[in-house]
């Protein structure tokens, strides 16, 4: 309904119909917002949860990594002799095939006598490390947890072939993914 103002212009009164439409609009906006939040929550849950297909194997590997890291942390006060290795440059597993890793590392030996055995078995040592590194994806080794898991896997593989001692820990002195 039009109401004439003091200056002669007409103003329209708002009727009850606008309240209903604004309440309906507000309700629709709230419902849509809740749907978006729910979808975001579901997506976040699936992205942050572990892949169920790996099951027990992944849990066992994580336990082994945690145990190896814990054991090494306890023995860090007595760091053993180091065996430096030349730089490794390997292609990483990826769909595009254009990602690679450049890594340099030192092996911590259980005792000095292991140096001679590592020297003699250097081609085998390098082959084992290259095989392990090139079997990894960027996602597997880009986190600190992934790097610890990688170290433990290399240690386990190397120690299978060593007779006069063992590799206790691996120190990455250079680690670059491109």
Secondary structure, DSSP 8 states (H G I E B T S, - for coil): -EEE-TTS-EEE---HHHHHHHHHHHHHHHHHHHHHHHHHHHHHHHHHS--TTTHHHHHHHHHHHHHHHHHHHHTGGG---EEE---EEEE---SS---EEEEEEEEEESSTTHHHHHHHTHHHHHHHHHHHHHT--HHHHSSHHHHHHHHHHHHHHHHTT-SS--EEEEEEEEEEE-
